[in-house]
Amino acid sequence: MLLLAAAFLVAFVLLLYMVSPLISPKPLKLAGAHVVVTGGSSGIGKCVAVECFKQGAFITLVARDEGKLVQAKKEIEKYSINDKQVVLCISVDISKDYRQVENVIKQAQEKLGPVDMLVNCAGMAIAGNFEEIEIDKFARLMEINYLGSVYPSRAVISTMKERRMGRIVFVSSQAGQLGLFGYTAYSPTKFALRGLAEALQMEVKPYNIYVTVAYPPDTDTPGFAEENKTKPLETKLISESSSLCQADQVARVIVKDAIQGNFNSSVGSDGYMLSSLTCGMSPVTTITEGLQQVVTMGLFRIIALFYLGSFDSIVRRCMIQKHNSQKSCKTD
């Protein structure tokens, strides 16, 4: 009986592997495609632009700092594979005025053609204790990290629907999969992207448009260095439980998953575990992906409990240290 069950399971898995390619989206070819990257002047955004440019895409970089945009353009152009490729730079704050964002996307499409892929990389992080973060920062982060992705996506979606093709990428964070100490202002903005992506994917899938949510871990970028200046000790110690990734490594994974039309994009074993643990009702690209999530969920939950216990222990130790330090100061 056990042998029969094992044989049935093997046959079922093989069948899924054979059927899943038939229902998977057709990969997007980047050669000659128009890719718009917000937050493309530095960090992951710039590396995404480089990766797409290497594959023959035309690039529109969108960011606030004109000087950084010009420098990024020069760096990206070094990776051209033909003389026809173009890097267009547009300086605008994508979180403030939708009409302005709509106009710049229209300008980009007039110059380089319809947008085939939009990668929403613009964002920022602020870390700190809940009661110590300036109250206006909560609204500002929501504007940049959430509305800064809503506005460009809204600006390209109609044309993508008309053409029956397209890719939209939202760069969230592992802090958008689980809430961590110090990220009370940041995590909710990245969680919001997941909800947007799930709802949008259900709307646009019949039009052959695929949405990808990327959950990069801590990545060596200028933004990460800036975030570390105000990061609480507890957050730093928790972050040290995983290694620091390089921006080009993260960008390659994001571009690959977006091309394939994968809904989830994660980096490394920790990223894979988190994506499986938090998959919930999120869409799957292939049947095999869904099967893997079902099979691994229990084991990953056990591992996650150890991680959570470790994080709680870090927070408790830091609290005790602060308490003892305060007592010592009062005594002195």
MARPALO-113385 format. One record per residue (C-alpha): residue number from 1; residue in three letters; chain; x, y, z. Coordinates in nm, 2 decimals. Each point is the difference from the previous one (the first is absolute). Layout:
REM MARPALO-113385
+-----+-----+-------+--------+--------+--------+
!   n ! res ! chain !     xx !     yy !     zz !
+-----+-----+-------+--------+--------+--------+
! NUM ! ALA !     A !      X !      Y !      Z !
...
+-----+-----+-------+--------+--------+--------+
***
This chain:
REM MARPALO-113385
+-----+-----+-------+--------+--------+--------+
!   n ! res ! chain !     xx !     yy !     zz !
+-----+-----+-------+--------+--------+--------+
!   1 ! MET !     A !   0.00 !   0.00 !   0.00 !
!   2 ! LEU !     A !   0.28 !   0.24 !   0.09 !
!   3 ! LEU !     A !   0.18 !  -0.08 !  -0.33 !
!   4 ! LEU !     A !  -0.32 !   0.07 !  -0.19 !
!   5 ! ALA !     A !  -0.05 !   0.33 !   0.18 !
!   6 ! ALA !     A !   0.36 !   0.10 !  -0.07 !
!   7 ! ALA !     A !  -0.04 !  -0.10 !  -0.37 !
!   8 ! PHE !     A !  -0.32 !   0.21 !  -0.02 !
!   9 ! LEU !     A !   0.17 !   0.30 !   0.16 !
!  10 ! VAL !     A !   0.30 !  -0.02 !  -0.24 !
!  11 ! ALA !     A !  -0.23 !  -0.03 !  -0.30 !
!  12 ! PHE !     A !  -0.20 !   0.29 !   0.12 !
!  13 ! VAL !     A !   0.31 !   0.22 !   0.04 !
!  14 ! LEU !     A !   0.12 !  -0.10 !  -0.35 !
!  15 ! LEU !     A !  -0.33 !   0.09 !  -0.15 !
!  16 ! LEU !     A !   0.01 !   0.34 !   0.17 !
!  17 ! TYR !     A !   0.34 !   0.07 !  -0.14 !
!  18 ! MET !     A !  -0.12 !  -0.10 !  -0.35 !
!  19 ! VAL !     A !  -0.32 !   0.21 !   0.02 !
!  20 ! SER !     A !   0.12 !   0.31 !   0.18 !
!  21 ! PRO !     A !   0.20 !   0.14 !  -0.30 !
!  22 ! LEU !     A !  -0.32 !  -0.01 !  -0.21 !
!  23 ! ILE !     A !  -0.17 !   0.24 !   0.24 !
!  24 ! SER !     A !   0.30 !   0.22 !   0.08 !
!  25 ! PRO !     A !   0.02 !   0.35 !  -0.16 !
!  26 ! LYS !     A !   0.21 !   0.04 !  -0.31 !
!  27 ! PRO !     A !   0.34 !   0.16 !   0.10 !
!  28 ! LEU !     A !   0.04 !   0.36 !  -0.10 !
!  29 ! LYS !     A !   0.28 !   0.08 !  -0.24 !
!  30 ! LEU !     A !   0.20 !   0.31 !   0.11 !
!  31 ! ALA !     A !   0.18 !   0.05 !  -0.33 !
!  32 ! GLY !     A !  -0.16 !   0.32 !  -0.14 !
!  33 ! ALA !     A !  -0.24 !   0.02 !   0.30 !
!  34 ! HIS !     A !  -0.07 !   0.33 !   0.18 !
!  35 ! VAL !     A !   0.07 !  -0.03 !   0.37 !
!  36 ! VAL !     A !  -0.08 !   0.28 !   0.25 !
!  37 ! VAL !     A !   0.18 !  -0.01 !   0.33 !
!  38 ! THR !     A !  -0.10 !   0.23 !   0.29 !
!  39 ! GLY !     A !   0.26 !   0.07 !   0.26 !
!  40 ! GLY !     A !   0.25 !  -0.09 !  -0.28 !
!  41 ! SER !     A !   0.27 !   0.24 !   0.09 !
!  42 ! SER !     A !   0.16 !  -0.22 !   0.26 !
!  43 ! GLY !     A !  -0.01 !  -0.33 !   0.19 !
!  44 ! ILE !     A !  -0.22 !  -0.29 !  -0.11 !
!  45 ! GLY !     A !  -0.18 !   0.22 !  -0.26 !
!  46 ! LYS !     A !   0.32 !   0.09 !  -0.18 !
!  47 ! CYS !     A !   0.11 !  -0.36 !   0.00 !
!  48 ! VAL !     A !  -0.34 !  -0.11 !  -0.14 !
!  49 ! ALA !     A !   0.05 !   0.26 !  -0.28 !
!  50 ! VAL !     A !   0.35 !  -0.14 !  -0.07 !
!  51 ! GLU !     A !  -0.13 !  -0.36 !  -0.01 !
!  52 ! CYS !     A !  -0.28 !   0.09 !  -0.25 !
!  53 ! PHE !     A !   0.24 !   0.21 !  -0.21 !
!  54 ! LYS !     A !   0.24 !  -0.29 !  -0.03 !
!  55 ! GLN !     A !  -0.29 !  -0.20 !  -0.15 !
!  56 ! GLY !     A !  -0.07 !   0.27 !  -0.26 !
!  57 ! ALA !     A !  -0.27 !   0.20 !   0.16 !
!  58 ! PHE !     A !  -0.07 !   0.37 !  -0.04 !
!  59 ! ILE !     A !   0.00 !   0.17 !   0.34 !
!  60 ! THR !     A !  -0.19 !   0.29 !   0.16 !
!  61 ! LEU !     A !   0.15 !   0.09 !   0.34 !
!  62 ! VAL !     A !  -0.23 !   0.20 !   0.24 !
!  63 ! ALA !     A !   0.13 !   0.15 !   0.32 !
!  64 ! ARG !     A !   0.01 !   0.34 !   0.18 !
!  65 ! ASP !     A !   0.37 !   0.08 !  -0.01 !
!  66 ! GLU !     A !   0.10 !   0.12 !  -0.35 !
!  67 ! GLY !     A !   0.37 !  -0.02 !   0.07 !
!  68 ! LYS !     A !  -0.02 !  -0.36 !   0.11 !
!  69 ! LEU !     A !  -0.22 !  -0.08 !  -0.30 !
!  70 ! VAL !     A !   0.27 !   0.14 !  -0.24 !
!  71 ! GLN !     A !   0.27 !  -0.20 !   0.17 !
!  72 ! ALA !     A !  -0.21 !  -0.32 !   0.00 !
!  73 ! LYS !     A !  -0.07 !   0.05 !  -0.37 !
!  74 ! LYS !     A !   0.37 !   0.01 !  -0.08 !
!  75 ! GLU !     A !   0.06 !  -0.32 !   0.20 !
!  76 ! ILE !     A !  -0.28 !  -0.19 !  -0.16 !
!  77 ! GLU !     A !   0.09 !   0.10 !  -0.35 !
!  78 ! LYS !     A !   0.33 !  -0.19 !   0.04 !
!  79 ! TYR !     A !  -0.19 !  -0.32 !  -0.02 !
!  80 ! SER !     A !  -0.17 !   0.06 !  -0.34 !
!  81 ! ILE !     A !  -0.01 !  -0.30 !  -0.24 !
!  82 ! ASN !     A !  -0.10 !   0.21 !  -0.31 !
!  83 ! ASP !     A !   0.01 !   0.36 !  -0.12 !
!  84 ! LYS !     A !  -0.37 !   0.04 !   0.00 !
!  85 ! GLN !     A !  -0.05 !  -0.03 !   0.38 !
!  86 ! VAL !     A !  -0.10 !   0.31 !   0.19 !
!  87 ! VAL !     A !   0.00 !   0.11 !   0.37 !
!  88 ! LEU !     A !  -0.25 !   0.27 !   0.06 !
!  89 ! CYS !     A !   0.01 !   0.19 !   0.33 !
!  90 ! ILE !     A !  -0.30 !   0.18 !   0.16 !
!  91 ! SER !     A !   0.02 !   0.19 !   0.33 !
!  92 ! VAL !     A !  -0.32 !   0.00 !   0.19 !
!  93 ! ASP !     A !  -0.14 !  -0.08 !   0.35 !
!  94 ! ILE !     A !  -0.23 !  -0.29 !  -0.08 !
!  95 ! SER !     A !  -0.17 !   0.02 !   0.34 !
!  96 ! LYS !     A !  -0.15 !   0.34 !  -0.01 !
!  97 ! ASP !     A !  -0.22 !   0.06 !  -0.31 !
!  98 ! TYR !     A !  -0.16 !  -0.27 !  -0.21 !
!  99 ! ARG !     A !  -0.06 !   0.23 !  -0.30 !
! 100 ! GLN !     A !   0.37 !   0.09 !  -0.01 !
! 101 ! VAL !     A !   0.10 !  -0.37 !   0.01 !
! 102 ! GLU !     A !  -0.26 !  -0.07 !  -0.27 !
! 103 ! ASN !     A !   0.15 !   0.27 !  -0.22 !
! 104 ! VAL !     A !   0.36 !  -0.12 !   0.04 !
! 105 ! ILE !     A !  -0.10 !  -0.36 !  -0.08 !
! 106 ! LYS !     A !  -0.18 !   0.13 !  -0.31 !
! 107 ! GLN !     A !   0.32 !   0.19 !  -0.11 !
! 108 ! ALA !     A !   0.21 !  -0.31 !   0.05 !
! 109 ! GLN !     A !  -0.24 !  -0.21 !  -0.21 !
! 110 ! GLU !     A !   0.00 !   0.27 !  -0.28 !
! 111 ! LYS !     A !   0.38 !  -0.03 !  -0.01 !
! 112 ! LEU !     A !   0.06 !  -0.37 !   0.05 !
! 113 ! GLY !     A !  -0.33 !  -0.16 !  -0.07 !
! 114 ! PRO !     A !  -0.25 !  -0.18 !   0.23 !
! 115 ! VAL !     A !   0.12 !  -0.12 !   0.34 !
! 116 ! ASP !     A !   0.06 !  -0.37 !  -0.01 !
! 117 ! MET !     A !   0.12 !  -0.03 !   0.36 !
! 118 ! LEU !     A !  -0.03 !   0.24 !   0.30 !
! 119 ! VAL !     A !   0.22 !  -0.06 !   0.30 !
! 120 ! ASN !     A !  -0.10 !   0.20 !   0.31 !
! 121 ! CYS !     A !   0.32 !   0.03 !   0.20 !
! 122 ! ALA !     A !  -0.04 !   0.35 !   0.14 !
! 123 ! GLY !     A !  -0.02 !  -0.01 !   0.38 !
! 124 ! MET !     A !   0.16 !   0.07 !   0.33 !
! 125 ! ALA !     A !   0.03 !  -0.14 !   0.35 !
! 126 ! ILE !     A !  -0.01 !   0.16 !   0.34 !
! 127 ! ALA !     A !   0.08 !  -0.21 !   0.31 !
! 128 ! GLY !     A !  -0.07 !   0.09 !   0.35 !
! 129 ! ASN !     A !  -0.21 !  -0.06 !   0.31 !
! 130 ! PHE !     A !  -0.37 !   0.06 !  -0.07 !
! 131 ! GLU !     A !  -0.04 !   0.28 !   0.25 !
! 132 ! GLU !     A !   0.32 !   0.17 !  -0.11 !
! 133 ! ILE !     A !  -0.07 !   0.02 !  -0.38 !
! 134 ! GLU !     A !  -0.13 !   0.34 !  -0.10 !
! 135 ! ILE !     A !  -0.37 !  -0.03 !  -0.07 !
! 136 ! ASP !     A !   0.02 !   0.15 !  -0.35 !
! 137 ! LYS !     A !   0.24 !  -0.27 !  -0.10 !
! 138 ! PHE !     A !  -0.27 !  -0.26 !   0.00 !
! 139 ! ALA !     A !  -0.20 !   0.19 !  -0.27 !
! 140 ! ARG !     A !   0.32 !   0.08 !  -0.20 !
! 141 ! LEU !     A !   0.11 !  -0.36 !  -0.01 !
! 142 ! MET !     A !  -0.35 !  -0.10 !  -0.12 !
! 143 ! GLU !     A !   0.02 !   0.26 !  -0.27 !
! 144 ! ILE !     A !   0.34 !  -0.11 !  -0.13 !
! 145 ! ASN !     A !  -0.01 !  -0.37 !   0.04 !
! 146 ! TYR !     A !  -0.37 !  -0.06 !  -0.08 !
! 147 ! LEU !     A !  -0.14 !   0.29 !  -0.20 !
! 148 ! GLY !     A !   0.34 !   0.02 !  -0.17 !
! 149 ! SER !     A !  -0.08 !  -0.34 !  -0.15 !
! 150 ! VAL !     A !  -0.37 !   0.05 !  -0.05 !
! 151 ! TYR !     A !   0.04 !   0.31 !  -0.22 !
! 152 ! PRO !     A !   0.24 !  -0.13 !  -0.26 !
! 153 ! SER !     A !  -0.19 !  -0.33 !  -0.02 !
! 154 ! ARG !     A !  -0.32 !   0.18 !  -0.06 !
! 155 ! ALA !     A !   0.17 !   0.20 !  -0.27 !
! 156 ! VAL !     A !   0.10 !  -0.30 !  -0.21 !
! 157 ! ILE !     A !  -0.28 !  -0.25 !   0.06 !
! 158 ! SER !     A !  -0.24 !   0.12 !  -0.27 !
! 159 ! THR !     A !   0.25 !  -0.03 !  -0.28 !
! 160 ! MET !     A !   0.11 !  -0.34 !   0.13 !
! 161 ! LYS !     A !  -0.36 !  -0.11 !  -0.01 !
! 162 ! GLU !     A !  -0.05 !   0.13 !  -0.35 !
! 163 ! ARG !     A !   0.31 !  -0.19 !  -0.12 !
! 164 ! ARG !     A !  -0.09 !  -0.32 !   0.20 !
! 165 ! MET !     A !   0.35 !  -0.02 !   0.15 !
! 166 ! GLY !     A !   0.22 !   0.14 !   0.27 !
! 167 ! ARG !     A !   0.18 !  -0.05 !   0.33 !
! 168 ! ILE !     A !  -0.03 !   0.21 !   0.32 !
! 169 ! VAL !     A !   0.25 !  -0.05 !   0.29 !
! 170 ! PHE !     A !  -0.05 !   0.12 !   0.35 !
! 171 ! VAL !     A !   0.32 !   0.00 !   0.21 !
! 172 ! SER !     A !  -0.12 !  -0.07 !   0.35 !
! 173 ! SER !     A !   0.24 !  -0.14 !   0.27 !
! 174 ! GLN !     A !   0.03 !  -0.29 !   0.24 !
! 175 ! ALA !     A !  -0.13 !   0.25 !   0.25 !
! 176 ! GLY !     A !  -0.31 !  -0.01 !  -0.22 !
! 177 ! GLN !     A !  -0.04 !  -0.37 !   0.09 !
! 178 ! LEU !     A !   0.04 !   0.03 !   0.38 !
! 179 ! GLY !     A !   0.00 !   0.29 !   0.24 !
! 180 ! LEU !     A !   0.32 !   0.06 !   0.18 !
! 181 ! PHE !     A !   0.12 !   0.22 !   0.29 !
! 182 ! GLY !     A !   0.07 !   0.35 !  -0.12 !
! 183 ! TYR !     A !  -0.21 !  -0.02 !  -0.32 !
! 184 ! THR !     A !  -0.34 !   0.12 !   0.12 !
! 185 ! ALA !     A !   0.01 !   0.28 !  -0.26 !
! 186 ! TYR !     A !   0.17 !  -0.20 !  -0.28 !
! 187 ! SER !     A !  -0.15 !  -0.35 !   0.01 !
! 188 ! PRO !     A !  -0.37 !   0.11 !  -0.05 !
! 189 ! THR !     A !   0.09 !   0.18 !  -0.32 !
! 190 ! LYS !     A !   0.17 !  -0.31 !  -0.14 !
! 191 ! PHE !     A !  -0.28 !  -0.23 !   0.11 !
! 192 ! ALA !     A !  -0.24 !   0.23 !  -0.19 !
! 193 ! LEU !     A !   0.18 !  -0.07 !  -0.32 !
! 194 ! ARG !     A !  -0.08 !  -0.37 !   0.03 !
! 195 ! GLY !     A !  -0.37 !   0.08 !   0.04 !
! 196 ! LEU !     A !   0.01 !   0.23 !  -0.30 !
! 197 ! ALA !     A !   0.19 !  -0.26 !  -0.21 !
! 198 ! GLU !     A !  -0.24 !  -0.29 !   0.08 !
! 199 ! ALA !     A !  -0.31 !   0.21 !  -0.09 !
! 200 ! LEU !     A !   0.16 !   0.14 !  -0.31 !
! 201 ! GLN !     A !   0.12 !  -0.34 !  -0.12 !
! 202 ! MET !     A !  -0.36 !  -0.14 !   0.01 !
! 203 ! GLU !     A !  -0.12 !   0.30 !  -0.21 !
! 204 ! VAL !     A !   0.27 !  -0.01 !  -0.26 !
! 205 ! LYS !     A !   0.08 !  -0.37 !  -0.05 !
! 206 ! PRO !     A !  -0.27 !  -0.04 !  -0.27 !
! 207 ! TYR !     A !   0.19 !   0.27 !  -0.20 !
! 208 ! ASN !     A !   0.32 !  -0.20 !   0.01 !
! 209 ! ILE !     A !   0.15 !   0.25 !   0.25 !
! 210 ! TYR !     A !   0.20 !  -0.15 !   0.29 !
! 211 ! VAL !     A !   0.09 !   0.16 !   0.33 !
! 212 ! THR !     A !   0.31 !  -0.09 !   0.21 !
! 213 ! VAL !     A !   0.06 !   0.09 !   0.36 !
! 214 ! ALA !     A !   0.36 !  -0.01 !   0.10 !
! 215 ! TYR !     A !   0.11 !  -0.05 !   0.36 !
! 216 ! PRO !     A !   0.37 !   0.08 !   0.02 !
! 217 ! PRO !     A !   0.19 !  -0.05 !   0.32 !
! 218 ! ASP !     A !   0.24 !   0.26 !   0.15 !
! 219 ! THR !     A !   0.19 !   0.13 !  -0.31 !
! 220 ! ASP !     A !   0.32 !   0.20 !  -0.02 !
! 221 ! THR !     A !  -0.14 !   0.33 !  -0.14 !
! 222 ! PRO !     A !   0.03 !   0.37 !   0.09 !
! 223 ! GLY !     A !  -0.35 !  -0.02 !   0.14 !
! 224 ! PHE !     A !   0.10 !  -0.28 !   0.23 !
! 225 ! ALA !     A !   0.30 !   0.19 !   0.12 !
! 226 ! GLU !     A !  -0.22 !   0.30 !   0.08 !
! 227 ! GLU !     A !  -0.25 !  -0.22 !   0.18 !
! 228 ! ASN !     A !   0.27 !  -0.14 !   0.22 !
! 229 ! LYS !     A !   0.07 !   0.35 !   0.15 !
! 230 ! THR !     A !  -0.32 !  -0.01 !   0.20 !
! 231 ! LYS !     A !  -0.06 !  -0.38 !   0.03 !
! 232 ! PRO !     A !  -0.06 !  -0.11 !   0.36 !
! 233 ! LEU !     A !   0.24 !  -0.26 !   0.15 !
! 234 ! GLU !     A !  -0.27 !  -0.26 !   0.00 !
! 235 ! THR !     A !  -0.06 !   0.04 !  -0.37 !
! 236 ! LYS !     A !   0.37 !  -0.02 !  -0.08 !
! 237 ! LEU !     A !   0.04 !  -0.32 !   0.20 !
! 238 ! ILE !     A !  -0.31 !  -0.16 !  -0.16 !
! 239 ! SER !     A !   0.13 !   0.10 !  -0.35 !
! 240 ! GLU !     A !   0.33 !  -0.17 !   0.08 !
! 241 ! SER !     A !  -0.17 !  -0.33 !   0.00 !
! 242 ! SER !     A !   0.02 !   0.00 !  -0.38 !
! 243 ! SER !     A !   0.27 !   0.11 !  -0.24 !
! 244 ! LEU !     A !   0.02 !   0.33 !  -0.19 !
! 245 ! CYS !     A !  -0.08 !  -0.04 !  -0.37 !
! 246 ! GLN !     A !   0.15 !   0.19 !  -0.29 !
! 247 ! ALA !     A !  -0.23 !   0.22 !  -0.21 !
! 248 ! ASP !     A !   0.10 !  -0.16 !  -0.33 !
! 249 ! GLN !     A !  -0.08 !  -0.35 !   0.13 !
! 250 ! VAL !     A !  -0.34 !   0.11 !   0.11 !
! 251 ! ALA !     A !  -0.07 !   0.18 !  -0.33 !
! 252 ! ARG !     A !   0.08 !  -0.31 !  -0.20 !
! 253 ! VAL !     A !  -0.25 !  -0.20 !   0.20 !
! 254 ! ILE !     A !  -0.27 !   0.27 !  -0.04 !
! 255 ! VAL !     A !   0.05 !   0.03 !  -0.37 !
! 256 ! LYS !     A !   0.00 !  -0.38 !  -0.06 !
! 257 ! ASP !     A !  -0.32 !  -0.05 !   0.20 !
! 258 ! ALA !     A !  -0.17 !   0.30 !  -0.17 !
! 259 ! ILE !     A !   0.09 !  -0.14 !  -0.34 !
! 260 ! GLN !     A !  -0.15 !  -0.33 !   0.09 !
! 261 ! GLY !     A !  -0.31 !   0.16 !   0.14 !
! 262 ! ASN !     A !   0.05 !  -0.14 !   0.35 !
! 263 ! PHE !     A !  -0.21 !   0.16 !   0.27 !
! 264 ! ASN !     A !   0.25 !  -0.04 !   0.28 !
! 265 ! SER !     A !   0.36 !   0.09 !  -0.03 !
! 266 ! SER !     A !   0.24 !  -0.09 !   0.29 !
! 267 ! VAL !     A !   0.37 !  -0.03 !   0.05 !
! 268 ! GLY !     A !   0.17 !  -0.29 !   0.18 !
! 269 ! SER !     A !  -0.12 !  -0.27 !   0.22 !
! 270 ! ASP !     A !  -0.14 !   0.23 !   0.27 !
! 271 ! GLY !     A !  -0.19 !   0.19 !  -0.27 !
! 272 ! TYR !     A !  -0.14 !  -0.32 !  -0.14 !
! 273 ! MET !     A !  -0.11 !  -0.11 !   0.34 !
! 274 ! LEU !     A !  -0.17 !   0.33 !   0.08 !
! 275 ! SER !     A !  -0.18 !   0.00 !  -0.33 !
! 276 ! SER !     A !  -0.13 !  -0.35 !   0.06 !
! 277 ! LEU !     A !  -0.11 !   0.08 !   0.36 !
! 278 ! THR !     A !  -0.18 !   0.32 !  -0.10 !
! 279 ! CYS !     A !  -0.15 !  -0.11 !  -0.33 !
! 280 ! GLY !     A !  -0.36 !  -0.01 !   0.14 !
! 281 ! MET !     A !  -0.24 !   0.07 !  -0.28 !
! 282 ! SER !     A !   0.26 !   0.15 !  -0.24 !
! 283 ! PRO !     A !  -0.01 !  -0.13 !  -0.36 !
! 284 ! VAL !     A !   0.25 !  -0.27 !  -0.12 !
! 285 ! THR !     A !   0.17 !   0.00 !  -0.34 !
! 286 ! THR !     A !   0.01 !  -0.37 !  -0.03 !
! 287 ! ILE !     A !  -0.18 !  -0.30 !   0.16 !
! 288 ! THR !     A !   0.34 !  -0.13 !   0.12 !
! 289 ! GLU !     A !   0.06 !   0.32 !   0.19 !
! 290 ! GLY !     A !  -0.33 !  -0.05 !   0.18 !
! 291 ! LEU !     A !   0.09 !  -0.36 !   0.08 !
! 292 ! GLN !     A !   0.34 !   0.10 !   0.14 !
! 293 ! GLN !     A !  -0.17 !   0.25 !   0.23 !
! 294 ! VAL !     A !  -0.25 !  -0.26 !   0.13 !
! 295 ! VAL !     A !   0.28 !  -0.25 !   0.06 !
! 296 ! THR !     A !   0.25 !   0.23 !   0.18 !
! 297 ! MET !     A !  -0.25 !   0.21 !   0.20 !
! 298 ! GLY !     A !   0.01 !  -0.21 !   0.32 !
! 299 ! LEU !     A !   0.38 !  -0.03 !   0.01 !
! 300 ! PHE !     A !   0.06 !   0.37 !  -0.07 !
! 301 ! ARG !     A !  -0.25 !   0.10 !   0.27 !
! 302 ! ILE !     A !   0.21 !  -0.20 !   0.26 !
! 303 ! ILE !     A !   0.32 !   0.17 !  -0.12 !
! 304 ! ALA !     A !  -0.18 !   0.34 !   0.01 !
! 305 ! LEU !     A !  -0.10 !  -0.06 !   0.37 !
! 306 ! PHE !     A !   0.37 !  -0.03 !   0.09 !
! 307 ! TYR !     A !   0.08 !   0.32 !  -0.19 !
! 308 ! LEU !     A !  -0.28 !   0.18 !   0.18 !
! 309 ! GLY !     A !   0.11 !  -0.13 !   0.34 !
! 310 ! SER !     A !   0.35 !   0.13 !  -0.08 !
! 311 ! PHE !     A !  -0.13 !   0.34 !  -0.10 !
! 312 ! ASP !     A !  -0.20 !   0.03 !   0.32 !
! 313 ! SER !     A !   0.30 !  -0.10 !   0.20 !
! 314 ! ILE !     A !   0.21 !   0.28 !  -0.16 !
! 315 ! VAL !     A !  -0.27 !   0.25 !   0.08 !
! 316 ! ARG !     A !  -0.02 !  -0.11 !   0.36 !
! 317 ! ARG !     A !   0.38 !   0.01 !   0.05 !
! 318 ! CYS !     A !   0.02 !   0.35 !  -0.14 !
! 319 ! MET !     A !  -0.29 !   0.11 !   0.22 !
! 320 ! ILE !     A !   0.18 !  -0.14 !   0.31 !
! 321 ! GLN !     A !   0.33 !   0.17 !  -0.10 !
! 322 ! LYS !     A !  -0.17 !   0.34 !  -0.04 !
! 323 ! HIS !     A !  -0.18 !  -0.04 !   0.33 !
! 324 ! ASN !     A !   0.32 !  -0.09 !   0.18 !
! 325 ! SER !     A !   0.18 !   0.28 !  -0.17 !
! 326 ! GLN !     A !  -0.27 !   0.25 !   0.12 !
! 327 ! LYS !     A !   0.02 !  -0.13 !   0.35 !
! 328 ! SER !     A !   0.38 !   0.04 !   0.00 !
! 329 ! CYS !     A !  -0.03 !   0.36 !  -0.12 !
! 330 ! LYS !     A !  -0.25 !   0.08 !   0.27 !
! 331 ! THR !     A !   0.22 !  -0.15 !   0.26 !
! 332 ! ASP !     A !   0.30 !   0.20 !  -0.11 !
+-----+-----+-------+--------+--------+--------+
***
